[in-house]
Amino acid sequence: MVSIPAAAEAPRRRGLLWKDTCLELFFGPEDSGEYWELNLSPSGHWNVYRFTRYREGMREEAAITSLPFDVRRNSGTLVLSAEFNVGKIVPAGRNLAATVAVVIKMSEGGRSHWATIHPASRPDFHRRDGFALVLP
């Protein structure tokens, strides 16, 4: 059975959201090694990290101070929806490469990792060759 974090009374920026069920979006300019990781938890907590290149230079993105999003829980479904203005952190006119990923934590403790594609034998959402979506 899937473990879904309970709704937080006061959702806020938090770290380590990927240790539980979490939606992630990775994106960066096509012509750069720099990229961002956006995490949304069903609890309402969130975070945005900036990386200078593959898994290096990780820090919270200071330009993003809030990230409101909706969580809808229905029988057998969970829907997270958000609008995010990347113009706050990426200059206009640059194509973005991106991938959508989900970490699903099971009640028994295991995790499964889902993404647009997995270019390697093991899941690694940070790999730029996994950023299969192009956003103009």
N, C-alpha and C positions, 0 to 999 in steps of 0.2 A: 504494500500500500504506500502511496506517495505521502510524504511528510510535508505539510504546508504550514509555514509559520503563521501564528495567530496575528490578527490585525493589531498594530501598535496604537496605543492611545495618543501618542505624540510622535508621528513619523519624523525621522531626521536623518542626516548624513551619518552613515556607520560603515565601519570596515568589516572585512571578512564575510560579506553577504553570500559569497559563493560556497560557503561551508554548508549552507542549507539550500532549499529550492530557491532558484534565482534566475531571472531573465537577464541576459547580458547582450550588449551591442558593442562591437568593436569597429572603429572607423578611423581612417586617416587619409590625408591627401595621397593620391596615387603616386605622386612623384617624390615622396618623402618616406623616411623610415619612422618618422614620428607618428604616434597614434594615441587614441583615447579608448578607454573601457568604461562603459556606462553600466551600472548594476542597479536593477530594480528588484526588490523583494516583495513577495505577496503581503508581508507585514506592513508595507508602506515605507520602509527604510530604503535609502538609496545611496549611491556614491558615483562619482566620476573621477577616474584616474587618468593622468597623462603620462605617456612613456616617450622617452627620447628615441628609442629604437627597441628592437625585440627584447622584451622583458627587462629593459634597463631604464634607469632614471625615473622609476615610478614615484609619483606624488599626486596628492589630491589636486584636482583642477580648481584653482582659486577663483577663476572667473565664473564658476557655477556655484551659486550660494543657496539655491533651492531647486528642487526638481519635482514639482507636483505631477502626480499621475493617478490614474484611476485603477482600482482593483475591484473586479466583480467576481463573486463566487456564486456559482450555481451548482445544481446537482451534477457532479461529474465533470464540471468545467471550471477553469480559472482563466480570466481574461485580464491582462494588464495593458493599459493604453496610455500613451504619453505623447506630448508634442515637445520637441527639443530643438531649439534654435542653435544650430552648429555655427552660425555666423558670429557668435560670441567668442569662439575659440579658433575657428579656421577662416582664413581670409576668403572673401568672395571670389568666384571665378575658378575655383579649383575643384576638379572632380574628386570625389571621395570613393575609396574602396572600403567595403564594410562586410561584416558578417553578423548574423543573429545567432545567439547561442542560448542554451538553457541547461542549467544544472538541476537535476531532479534528485532530491534526497529521498531515500526510502525509509519507512518507519523502522525497518530492521537495521538501518545504519548504512547500507551501501548507497552509492551514487551512480547515476548514469549521466552522460554528457552528450548533448545534442547540438548540432550546428548546421549551418547551410551546407558545408562540406567538411570532411575531415581529411586533409591532404596527407596525413601520416598514419602509421598504424595505431598510434595512441592519440586521444583527443588533446589538442593544444590550440585553444582559441586565439592565442597570440600570434600564430604563424601568419605572415602576410599573404602567403599563397593560399590561405583559407578565406581571405577577404574577397569572396566571389561576387559580391554585389557591387555595381558601380552606380554611384549617385551623382548626377551632374549638378 
